[in-house]
Amino acid sequence: VLFRSYGFLNIDYSPAVDEFFHEMNVSRSNSDIDVPSGITYIKLSADDARINIRLLSDDAFLVFHNSKITGSQINVVSPGFNLGQQEVRYNTKLLTSCVTLIDSEVRDSKFSSHSCSREDAINFIRVNGVSVSLDIEESANDGFDADFSHVQFESVRVDQSGSDCIDLSAGVYNLQDVVLTDCGDKAVSAGERSYVSLKNVEISGADIGLASKDHSYVYLT
């Protein structure tokens, strides 16, 4: 049998994205971060701080990397909110969230997000956390996403997510005092060999309350 061969198609295309890198120390004070466009990477040291983040355009992303956050509050406001499903949910750097925290430590701190139109409102990747609180409302897709992390959540509130309210993968997660409302798909999704414990959970308005898959273990109290 003869097969016709074709040459490779060469395309000279390199997607451009503006990237900015900063280090930031905030102690016992307030600070505002405006991200007009592109990706802003910040190595953050925050102690007893209040940080307000504003994403000013649809192509604005913020990444905290190798950061240490203690006794602080991180508030995120995004430019718009649309429950419609997006065709592309990541940028050229495969970032999916309004705010991403990666390779970092968090203790006694709270994260809040309002009106995120990305795949995730807040994404933790390889994060170690103790006494973390979440308050997320109006996210177009997942409210909170965590991957390869070990986090103990003191309280969690997620209201009105287009997809999962909480999506947990490949880590160890302890959550208590959880209130999840109007989740477009699952209230809690545990996957990719994750270990999850849930205590005092209230769910209303979800297609699936709790999903455990991919050899994950979920303990419910």
N, C-alpha and C positions, 0 to 999 in steps of 0.2 A: 504494500500500500504506500503510495506516495503522498506526502504531506507538503503543502506549500508553506514556505517560511516567509516571514515578513520582518523587515528591519525595525529596530526600536524607534519609537517616536521621541525625539528630543525636544523638551520644552524648557526654554530659558525663563524660569519664573522663580523668584525668591520673594515670598510674602514679607512685606515690611511691617514692623511693629515698633513703635517707640517704647523704649525701656529706660527707666530711671532708677537709680540705686542710692539709698540713703541709710544712715544710722541715726537713731533717735533715742534720746534719754528723757523720760518724763517722770518726775518724782514729786508727789504731793502738789500737783497742779493740773490744770486743764490744758488740752491742746486740740487744735482743729487740723484735720488733714483733708485737703481738697485734691481730688484726682480728676483733672480735666479730660484726659484721654490717655491711651496707651496703658502700659503696665508699670506700676510703681512698686518697687521692692524695698522693704524697710526692715532693717535689723533693729528691733525694738527692745528697749529695757524700760519697763513701766512698773512703778511702785506707788500704790495709793494715788493713781491717776485716773482722770476721766478724758477719754479720747473720742472725739466726734469726727466721723468720716463721712464725707460727701462724695459720691461718684457723680460727676457732672455730665457724663455722656454715656451712650450705650456701649462704647468701646473702652471704657475706663475700668481697670482692674487693680486691686490692691493685694499684695502678698506680704505677710509678715513671715520672715524666715529667721531661723536660729535666734529666736527671741525668748525673753523671759518676762512674764507678765504676772504681777503679784498684787492682790488687793485692788484691782482696777476695774474700770468699766469701759467697754468698747462699744460704741454705738455707730451703726451703719445706716445711712439713708441713700437710696438709689434713685435714679432719675425717673423710673416709671414702673408700672405694674400691669402685666397682661397675662391672664390665665391661659391664653391660647398657646398651644404647643409650638415650639420653635423648631425649624428644620435643622439648624446647627446650634449645638449647645456648648461649644467650646471655641476658644480662639486659636491662633496659630501656635501658641505655646501649650495647648491642651488644658488651659485653665477653664474651670467650669463655674466658678463661684464669684459672687460679688466681692467677698473677702476670703482669702485662703490663709490658713496658719499652718506652717510646715516646719518640721524639725525644731519644735519649740516646747517650752515648759510653761504651764499655767497653774496658778494657785489662787484660790479665794477671789475669783474674778467673774464678771458677768459680761456676756456678749448679747447684743440686741441687733435686730435687723428689721428694716421696714421697706416694703415695696421693692423686692429684688426680682428682676425678670430673667435671671440666669438659670442654669441647670440646678444650682444649689445656692441658697442664700449665704450660708457659711460652711466652709469645708475645713476640717482638721485632717492633716496628713502627718503621720509619725509625731503625734503630740502626746506628751505625758501631762496629765492634769488631775488636780485634786480640788474639790469644792468649787466646781465650775457651774455657773447658771446660764441658761439660755432663755431669751425672750424674742421670738421670731413671729412676725405677722406679715401676711400678704406676700407670699413667694410664688412665682409663676410655676415652679416645678418643685423640687425637694426643698423642704425647709432647712434641714441640717443634715450634713453628710460627714461621716468620719471613716477614715481608712488607716489601717496599720497603727492604731493609737491605743493608749491605755488611759482612760479618763473616768473619773468619778464625778458624777453630776449631782449637785445639791438640789437643784430645781430646774424644771424644763417646762416651757410653755411655747407651743407652736399653734398658730391660728391661721387658717386659710392657706393651704398649700395646694398647688395644682396637681402635684403627684404625691410622693411619700412625705409625711411630716418629718420622720426621722429615718435615715438610711445608714446602717452601721455595718462595716465590713472589716474582716481580718484584724480583729483586735479584742481587747477586753474592756467592757463598758458596764458601769454600774450607774443606774439612774433611779432617783427617787423623787416623789412629789411631781409627777408628770401629768400635764394637762394638754391634750391634743384635740383640736377642733377643726372640722371641715378639711379633712385630708382627701385629696382627689383620688388617691389610690390606697396605699397602706398607711396606717398610723405609725407602726414601727416595722421596719424591715431589717432582719438580721441575716447576714450572708457571709460567704467566703470564710468559713471556719471561725466565726466570731463567737465570743462568750459574752452573754448579756444577762444582767440581772435587773429586774424592774420591781420597784416597790411603790405602792400608792399611785396607781395609774388611773386616769379618767380619760376615756375616749368617747367622742361623739362626732358623728358624721364622717365615716370612712368606709370604703368598699371592703377593706380587710383590716381587722384590728391589729393582728400580730402575725407576721410571717417569719418562720425560721427555715432557712434553706442552706444548701452548700455545706452540710456537715456542721452547722452552727448549733449552739446550745443556748437556750433561753430559760432563765429561772424567774418565776413570777410569784410575787408575794402580795 
